[in-house]
Amino acid sequence: MGIISWIVLGVIAGFIGSKIVNKTGQGMIMDIVLGIVGAIVGGLIFSAFGASGVTGLNIYSLIVAVVGAVVVLWAYHQFSGSRTL
């Protein structure tokens, strides 16, 4: 996947993950970072269960990235002391 695809997937997954966890976005840059890290974490989680990780710019990869973004955002809130959940 190219860098533009990772950024697009990151923006979408980060935004959706932020809305799921705390109902507000984290800002454009944080949403991108969260989504890209979430895609990596989601890929690792799905791979641990025998499924494939991020496969490109498609719906399945978006689901994987959103799951990872939710996990990363939840962990971020737990460790940062932000209790706005």
KEZA-145743 format. One record per atom (N, C-alpha, C): residue number from 0; residue in three letters; x, y, z. Coordinates in steps of 0.001 Angstrom, whole numbers. Example, Ala and Ser with C-alpha at 12.3 -4.5 7.8 and 13.67 -1.06 7.14 Angstrom:
! residues 2
TINU   kolfi   nunu         X         Y         Z
TINU       0    ALA     13190     -5690      7800
TINU       0    ALA     12300     -4500      7800
TINU       0    ALA     13200     -3300      7800
TINU       1    SER     12850     -2250      7080
TINU       1    SER     13670     -1060      7140
TINU       1    SER     12900        30      7870
***
This chain:
! residues 85
TINU   kolfi   nunu         X         Y         Z
TINU       0    MET       836     -1178         0
TINU       0    MET         0         0         0
TINU       0    MET       881      1241         0
TINU       1    GLY       517      2227      -780
TINU       1    GLY      1283      3459      -847
TINU       1    GLY      1001      4369       342
TINU       2    ILE      1826      5385       481
TINU       2    ILE      1712      6308      1605
TINU       2    ILE       387      7061      1572
TINU       3    ILE       -89      7419       394
TINU       3    ILE     -1367      8126       276
TINU       3    ILE     -2506      7226       748
TINU       4    SER     -2448      5950       396
TINU       4    SER     -3475      5006       836
TINU       4    SER     -3478      4858      2353
TINU       5    TRP     -2284      4789      2960
TINU       5    TRP     -2184      4695      4425
TINU       5    TRP     -2769      5938      5080
TINU       6    ILE     -2510      7109      4505
TINU       6    ILE     -3030      8353      5070
TINU       6    ILE     -4553      8394      4951
TINU       7    VAL     -5089      8033      3791
TINU       7    VAL     -6545      8020      3604
TINU       7    VAL     -7191      7027      4567
TINU       8    LEU     -6646      5829      4629
TINU       8    LEU     -7166      4823      5551
TINU       8    LEU     -7026      5297      6994
TINU       9    GLY     -5918      5940      7315
TINU       9    GLY     -5675      6458      8658
TINU       9    GLY     -6664      7530      9057
TINU      10    VAL     -6963      8449      8160
TINU      10    VAL     -7917      9514      8455
TINU      10    VAL     -9298      8926      8734
TINU      11    ILE     -9734      8042      7866
TINU      11    ILE    -11074      7465      8014
TINU      11    ILE    -11160      6612      9273
TINU      12    ALA    -10205      5721      9467
TINU      12    ALA    -10226      4828     10634
TINU      12    ALA    -10055      5601     11935
TINU      13    GLY     -9172      6576     11954
TINU      13    GLY     -8963      7382     13155
TINU      13    GLY    -10198      8174     13525
TINU      14    PHE    -10864      8747     12538
TINU      14    PHE    -12075      9520     12787
TINU      14    PHE    -13188      8622     13321
TINU      15    ILE    -13399      7482     12670
TINU      15    ILE    -14441      6553     13118
TINU      15    ILE    -14116      6014     14506
TINU      16    GLY    -12863      5640     14736
TINU      16    GLY    -12453      5140     16049
TINU      16    GLY    -12667      6173     17141
TINU      17    SER    -12341      7431     16859
TINU      17    SER    -12545      8500     17831
TINU      17    SER    -14015      8690     18147
TINU      18    LYS    -14855      8606     17140
TINU      18    LYS    -16295      8758     17349
TINU      18    LYS    -16867      7591     18163
TINU      19    ILE    -16343      6386     17952
TINU      19    ILE    -16823      5222     18686
TINU      19    ILE    -16434      5314     20157
TINU      20    VAL    -15202      5698     20432
TINU      20    VAL    -14689      5659     21803
TINU      20    VAL    -15156      6844     22631
TINU      21    ASN    -15023      8058     22126
TINU      21    ASN    -15360      9200     22975
TINU      21    ASN    -16230     10252     22308
TINU      22    LYS    -16862      9939     21214
TINU      22    LYS    -17842     10777     20527
TINU      22    LYS    -17298     12082     19937
TINU      23    THR    -16011     12339     20079
TINU      23    THR    -15415     13525     19460
TINU      23    THR    -14138     13113     18747
TINU      24    GLY    -13814     13820     17710
TINU      24    GLY    -12553     13564     17027
TINU      24    GLY    -11390     14070     17853
TINU      25    GLN    -10197     13600     17533
TINU      25    GLN     -8998     14017     18258
TINU      25    GLN     -8261     15133     17527
TINU      26    GLY     -8773     15580     16408
TINU      26    GLY     -8077     16552     15564
TINU      26    GLY     -7516     15815     14351
TINU      27    MET     -7309     16522     13289
TINU      27    MET     -6920     15895     12023
TINU      27    MET     -5612     15117     12135
TINU      28    ILE     -4575     15704     12699
TINU      28    ILE     -3270     15028     12783
TINU      28    ILE     -3362     13819     13696
TINU      29    MET     -3997     13985     14853
TINU      29    MET     -4117     12865     15789
TINU      29    MET     -4974     11754     15190
TINU      30    ASP     -6024     12098     14441
TINU      30    ASP     -6842     11085     13769
TINU      30    ASP     -6021     10298     12752
TINU      31    ILE     -5154     10977     12003
TINU      31    ILE     -4304     10299     11020
TINU      31    ILE     -3347      9343     11724
TINU      32    VAL     -2660      9858     12749
TINU      32    VAL     -1699      9025     13485
TINU      32    VAL     -2405      7851     14135
TINU      33    LEU     -3525      8128     14797
TINU      33    LEU     -4307      7080     15450
TINU      33    LEU     -4760      6026     14449
TINU      34    GLY     -5225      6455     13295
TINU      34    GLY     -5685      5513     12274
TINU      34    GLY     -4569      4651     11708
TINU      35    ILE     -3405      5238     11456
TINU      35    ILE     -2284      4469     10923
TINU      35    ILE     -1766      3482     11964
TINU      36    VAL     -1597      3958     13202
TINU      36    VAL     -1178      3048     14276
TINU      36    VAL     -2257      1992     14510
TINU      37    GLY     -3514      2415     14442
TINU      37    GLY     -4629      1477     14593
TINU      37    GLY     -4638       409     13510
TINU      38    ALA     -4298       785     12292
TINU      38    ALA     -4242      -196     11205
TINU      38    ALA     -3164     -1239     11481
TINU      39    ILE     -2029      -783     11996
TINU      39    ILE      -947     -1719     12327
TINU      39    ILE     -1358     -2624     13477
TINU      40    VAL     -1908     -2022     14541
TINU      40    VAL     -2348     -2808     15699
TINU      40    VAL     -3482     -3751     15309
TINU      41    GLY     -4426     -3260     14537
TINU      41    GLY     -5524     -4107     14070
TINU      41    GLY     -5020     -5272     13234
TINU      42    GLY     -4030     -5011     12378
TINU      42    GLY     -3434     -6083     11587
TINU      42    GLY     -2782     -7138     12460
TINU      43    LEU     -2098     -6691     13516
TINU      43    LEU     -1481     -7641     14450
TINU      43    LEU     -2536     -8457     15201
TINU      44    ILE     -3599     -7788     15636
TINU      44    ILE     -4679     -8486     16354
TINU      44    ILE     -5341     -9517     15450
TINU      45    PHE     -5686     -9107     14233
TINU      45    PHE     -6354    -10031     13316
TINU      45    PHE     -5438    -11175     12929
TINU      46    SER     -4140    -10898     12756
TINU      46    SER     -3180    -11950     12419
TINU      46    SER     -3037    -12958     13550
TINU      47    ALA     -3122    -12478     14797
TINU      47    ALA     -3031    -13373     15949
TINU      47    ALA     -4194    -14367     15986
TINU      48    PHE     -5325    -13974     15407
TINU      48    PHE     -6487    -14863     15359
TINU      48    PHE     -6595    -15620     14047
TINU      49    GLY     -5565    -15517     13209
TINU      49    GLY     -5531    -16301     11977
TINU      49    GLY     -6135    -15621     10765
TINU      50    ALA     -6613    -14403     10901
TINU      50    ALA     -7173    -13670      9765
TINU      50    ALA     -6072    -12795      9149
TINU      51    SER     -6335    -12294      7967
TINU      51    SER     -5344    -11406      7352
TINU      51    SER     -5527     -9992      7900
TINU      52    GLY     -4449     -9228      7868
TINU      52    GLY     -4484     -7857      8364
TINU      52    GLY     -4951     -6908      7272
TINU      53    VAL     -4379     -5742      7215
TINU      53    VAL     -4719     -4747      6207
TINU      53    VAL     -4250     -5250      4849
TINU      54    THR     -5186     -5303      3896
TINU      54    THR     -4878     -5864      2579
TINU      54    THR     -4871     -4823      1474
TINU      55    GLY     -5194     -3613      1774
TINU      55    GLY     -5250     -2551       770
TINU      55    GLY     -6279     -1530      1189
TINU      56    LEU     -6718      -724       265
TINU      56    LEU     -7720       298       552
TINU      56    LEU     -9092      -275       214
TINU      57    ASN     -9676     -1017      1168
TINU      57    ASN    -10977     -1641       972
TINU      57    ASN    -11730     -1684      2300
TINU      58    ILE    -12951     -2170      2269
TINU      58    ILE    -13805     -2193      3461
TINU      58    ILE    -13214     -3086      4544
TINU      59    TYR    -12705     -4248      4187
TINU      59    TYR    -12128     -5156      5178
TINU      59    TYR    -10969     -4479      5913
TINU      60    SER    -10092     -3831      5176
TINU      60    SER     -8957     -3136      5793
TINU      60    SER     -9427     -1994      6683
TINU      61    LEU    -10507     -1326      6279
TINU      61    LEU    -11069      -257      7096
TINU      61    LEU    -11583      -812      8423
TINU      62    ILE    -12242     -1958      8388
TINU      62    ILE    -12732     -2595      9615
TINU      62    ILE    -11559     -2968     10517
TINU      63    VAL    -10521     -3554      9932
TINU      63    VAL     -9327     -3920     10704
TINU      63    VAL     -8717     -2670     11337
TINU      64    ALA     -8595     -1603     10566
TINU      64    ALA     -7988      -368     11064
TINU      64    ALA     -8845       283     12148
TINU      65    VAL    -10162       249     11995
TINU      65    VAL    -11051       833     13004
TINU      65    VAL    -10965        50     14306
TINU      66    VAL    -10952     -1278     14228
TINU      66    VAL    -10801     -2095     15441
TINU      66    VAL     -9489     -1745     16134
TINU      67    GLY     -8421     -1655     15384
TINU      67    GLY     -7132     -1284     15956
TINU      67    GLY     -7144       127     16528
TINU      68    ALA     -7798      1062     15836
TINU      68    ALA     -7867      2444     16325
TINU      68    ALA     -8644      2529     17632
TINU      69    VAL     -9716      1748     17756
TINU      69    VAL    -10485      1727     18998
TINU      69    VAL     -9621      1193     20136
TINU      70    VAL     -8865       141     19889
TINU      70    VAL     -7981      -427     20914
TINU      70    VAL     -6911       594     21307
TINU      71    VAL     -6293      1226     20314
TINU      71    VAL     -5236      2209     20593
TINU      71    VAL     -5808      3411     21349
TINU      72    LEU     -6973      3911     20939
TINU      72    LEU     -7568      5064     21602
TINU      72    LEU     -7980      4722     23027
TINU      73    TRP     -8541      3545     23232
TINU      73    TRP     -8908      3115     24579
TINU      73    TRP     -7666      3052     25467
TINU      74    ALA     -6592      2465     24956
TINU      74    ALA     -5344      2377     25719
TINU      74    ALA     -4770      3768     25985
TINU      75    TYR     -4852      4653     25003
TINU      75    TYR     -4365      6016     25164
TINU      75    TYR     -5095      6714     26316
TINU      76    HIS     -6418      6564     26357
TINU      76    HIS     -7199      7183     27432
TINU      76    HIS     -6893      6556     28789
TINU      77    GLN     -6630      5266     28814
TINU      77    GLN     -6319      4607     30079
TINU      77    GLN     -4998      5098     30642
TINU      78    PHE     -3997      5252     29787
TINU      78    PHE     -2667      5633     30253
TINU      78    PHE     -2483      7138     30399
TINU      79    SER     -3287      7930     29711
TINU      79    SER     -3127      9381     29813
TINU      79    SER     -3925      9973     30971
TINU      80    GLY     -4800      9182     31559
TINU      80    GLY     -5598      9672     32680
TINU      80    GLY     -6845     10410     32240
TINU      81    SER     -7108     10459     30936
TINU      81    SER     -8306     11111     30429
TINU      81    SER     -9481     10174     30602
TINU      82    ARG    -10414     10531     31423
TINU      82    ARG    -11564      9664     31740
TINU      82    ARG    -12864     10222     31159
TINU      83    THR    -12858     10619     29900
TINU      83    THR    -14042     11214     29287
TINU      83    THR    -14894     10173     28585
TINU      84    LEU    -14737      8918     28895
TINU      84    LEU    -15502      7874     28212
TINU      84    LEU    -16894      7784     28716
***
